[in-house]
Protein backbone atom coordinates (compact mmCIF):
# COMPACT_ATOMS: atom_id res chain seq x y z
CA UNK A 1 0.00 0.00 0.00
CA UNK A 2 1.24 3.51 -0.77
CA UNK A 3 2.01 6.16 1.82
CA UNK A 4 1.67 9.89 1.32
CA UNK A 5 3.28 12.52 3.51
CA UNK A 6 4.22 16.15 3.31
CA UNK A 7 2.68 19.55 3.62
CA UNK A 8 2.54 22.54 1.37
CA UNK A 9 4.56 22.20 -1.79
CA UNK A 10 6.84 19.36 -0.66
CA UNK A 11 5.51 15.80 -0.66
CA UNK A 12 6.84 12.26 -0.44
CA UNK A 13 4.98 9.16 -1.56
CA UNK A 14 6.18 5.61 -0.90
CA UNK A 15 5.12 2.29 -2.37
CA UNK A 16 6.47 -0.90 -0.83
CA UNK A 17 7.07 -3.61 -3.41
CA UNK A 18 7.83 -7.31 -3.64
CA UNK A 19 8.43 -9.70 -6.51
CA UNK A 20 8.43 -8.83 -10.17
CA UNK A 21 4.98 -9.79 -11.49
CA UNK A 22 2.99 -6.68 -12.41
CA UNK A 23 5.35 -4.41 -10.52
CA UNK A 24 6.14 -2.11 -13.47
CA UNK A 25 2.44 -1.42 -14.02
CA UNK A 26 1.87 -0.82 -10.29
CA UNK A 27 4.73 1.67 -10.17
CA UNK A 28 3.58 3.50 -13.30
CA UNK A 29 0.01 3.73 -11.98
CA UNK A 30 1.20 4.92 -8.57
CA UNK A 31 3.38 7.57 -10.23
CA UNK A 32 0.62 8.66 -12.63
CA UNK A 33 -1.78 9.22 -9.71
CA UNK A 34 0.84 11.22 -7.80
CA UNK A 35 1.62 13.38 -10.83
CA UNK A 36 -2.10 14.04 -11.35
CA UNK A 37 -2.44 15.06 -7.69
CA UNK A 38 0.54 17.40 -8.06
CA UNK A 39 -0.94 19.06 -11.17
CA UNK A 40 1.48 17.75 -13.76
CA UNK A 41 -1.29 16.36 -15.97
CA UNK A 42 -3.30 19.60 -15.93
CA UNK A 43 -0.40 21.97 -16.52
CA UNK A 44 -1.12 24.77 -18.97
CA UNK A 45 2.03 24.30 -21.01
CA UNK A 46 2.15 21.37 -23.40
CA UNK A 47 5.83 20.67 -22.70
CA UNK A 48 5.04 20.40 -18.98
CA UNK A 49 2.24 17.89 -19.67
CA UNK A 50 4.57 15.95 -22.00
CA UNK A 51 7.00 15.46 -19.09
CA UNK A 52 4.42 13.11 -17.55
CA UNK A 53 5.07 10.61 -20.35
CA UNK A 54 8.82 11.03 -19.82
CA UNK A 55 8.47 10.38 -16.09
CA UNK A 56 6.35 7.26 -16.64
CA UNK A 57 8.91 5.90 -19.11
CA UNK A 58 11.73 6.63 -16.66
CA UNK A 59 9.86 4.82 -13.88
CA UNK A 60 9.30 1.86 -16.20
CA UNK A 61 12.99 1.70 -17.11
CA UNK A 62 14.31 1.91 -13.54
CA UNK A 63 11.79 -0.61 -12.20
CA UNK A 64 12.39 -2.97 -15.14
CA UNK A 65 16.15 -2.82 -14.48
CA UNK A 66 15.51 -3.71 -10.82
CA UNK A 67 13.46 -6.70 -12.03
CA UNK A 68 16.06 -7.86 -14.54
CA UNK A 69 19.24 -7.33 -12.54
CA UNK A 70 18.32 -7.16 -8.83
CA UNK A 71 15.50 -9.63 -8.16
CA UNK A 72 12.87 -6.89 -8.22
CA UNK A 73 12.40 -3.54 -6.53
CA UNK A 74 11.67 -3.24 -2.81
CA UNK A 75 10.33 0.31 -2.71
CA UNK A 76 9.39 3.20 -4.97
CA UNK A 77 9.72 6.68 -3.46
CA UNK A 78 8.52 9.86 -5.16
CA UNK A 79 9.78 13.17 -3.76
CA UNK A 80 8.06 16.23 -5.18
CA UNK A 81 8.68 19.88 -4.48
CA UNK A 82 7.46 22.77 -6.62
CA UNK A 83 7.87 21.15 -10.04
CA UNK A 84 10.96 19.11 -9.14
CA UNK A 85 10.55 15.34 -8.93
CA UNK A 86 12.96 12.73 -7.63
CA UNK A 87 12.10 9.08 -8.26
CA UNK A 88 13.93 6.49 -6.14
CA UNK A 89 13.80 2.72 -6.64
CA UNK A 90 15.38 0.59 -3.92
CA UNK A 91 16.44 -2.99 -4.57
CA UNK A 92 18.48 -5.72 -2.88
CA UNK A 93 21.54 -5.71 -5.14
CA UNK A 94 24.59 -3.61 -4.26
CA UNK A 95 25.68 -3.57 -7.92
CA UNK A 96 25.36 -0.09 -9.48
CA UNK A 97 23.91 0.29 -12.99
CA UNK A 98 26.58 -0.11 -15.65
CA UNK A 99 26.46 1.19 -19.19
CA UNK A 100 27.01 -1.58 -21.67
CA UNK A 101 28.15 -0.96 -25.21
CA UNK A 102 25.07 -1.28 -27.39
CA UNK A 103 24.30 -0.52 -30.97
CA UNK A 104 21.26 1.78 -31.05
CA UNK A 105 19.78 -0.30 -33.87
CA UNK A 106 19.73 -3.53 -31.82
CA UNK A 107 16.85 -4.37 -29.46
CA UNK A 108 17.30 -4.33 -25.69
CA UNK A 109 19.87 -2.80 -23.40
CA UNK A 110 18.80 0.80 -23.90
CA UNK A 111 17.45 1.58 -20.42
CA UNK A 112 20.37 3.71 -19.29
CA UNK A 113 20.38 5.52 -22.63
CA UNK A 114 16.75 6.46 -21.94
CA UNK A 115 17.75 7.79 -18.51
CA UNK A 116 20.52 9.86 -20.11
CA UNK A 117 18.11 11.35 -22.65
CA UNK A 118 15.06 12.06 -20.49
CA UNK A 119 16.22 12.61 -16.92
CA UNK A 120 17.64 15.87 -15.63
CA UNK A 121 20.10 13.71 -13.72
CA UNK A 122 20.28 10.17 -12.38
CA UNK A 123 22.53 7.89 -10.43
CA UNK A 124 22.68 5.31 -7.66
CA UNK A 125 23.75 5.13 -4.04
CA UNK A 126 24.31 2.24 -1.62
CA UNK A 127 21.50 1.41 0.78
CA UNK A 128 22.15 -1.33 3.32
CA UNK A 129 22.90 -4.49 1.35
CA UNK A 130 21.33 -3.04 -1.78
CA UNK A 131 21.09 0.30 -3.52
CA UNK A 132 18.76 3.06 -4.62
CA UNK A 133 18.66 4.13 -8.24
CA UNK A 134 17.35 7.68 -8.50
CA UNK A 135 16.14 9.89 -11.32
CA UNK A 136 15.43 13.63 -11.19
CA UNK A 137 13.07 15.51 -13.48
CA UNK A 138 12.05 19.17 -13.53
CA UNK A 139 9.00 20.61 -15.27
CA UNK A 140 10.30 22.70 -18.19
CA UNK A 141 8.42 25.80 -16.97
CA UNK A 142 9.93 25.39 -13.48
CA UNK A 143 13.45 25.01 -14.86
CA UNK A 144 13.04 28.33 -16.68
CA UNK A 145 11.80 30.18 -13.58
CA UNK A 146 14.65 28.94 -11.40
CA UNK A 147 17.28 29.63 -14.07
CA UNK A 148 18.55 26.09 -13.61
CA UNK A 149 19.83 24.11 -16.57
CA UNK A 150 16.96 21.64 -16.05
CA UNK A 151 18.69 18.84 -17.87
CA UNK A 152 21.96 17.72 -16.31
CA UNK A 153 23.61 14.53 -17.44
CA UNK A 154 24.43 11.67 -15.14
CA UNK A 155 28.01 11.14 -13.98
CA UNK A 156 29.95 8.95 -16.35
CA UNK A 157 31.43 7.00 -13.45
CA UNK A 158 28.23 5.11 -12.55
C-alpha angles and dihedrals in degrees: 000000000000125000126210125197138160140080134235114355098341119079139165125200124188132194119189112215141192134181126001106261111111092345096125091055092046091052093047092049092047090050093045091054092049092049090050090051090050093051099249093126094050097045114138096228117076093218089055091052090047089059088070089069090047092051093049091050091049091051090049092051096048094045092045090052090052088052095047100041108020109037092260136309122290100198142005116208124188117195115190130182125164099323096326117111129190117190117197126188117189122200139168099252121094091203112111120223112274127202111235123201106258135170108235090224094059122085121250133018097071100112096105090045087057090051090050092051102042108027124081086220138336141182145136138257133192117262117184107300092342138037145244120235110203135192127191126205131177126198107249092235091051093049089055094050094050093044089231120144089244094202115062120168124238120257112271091224096073 
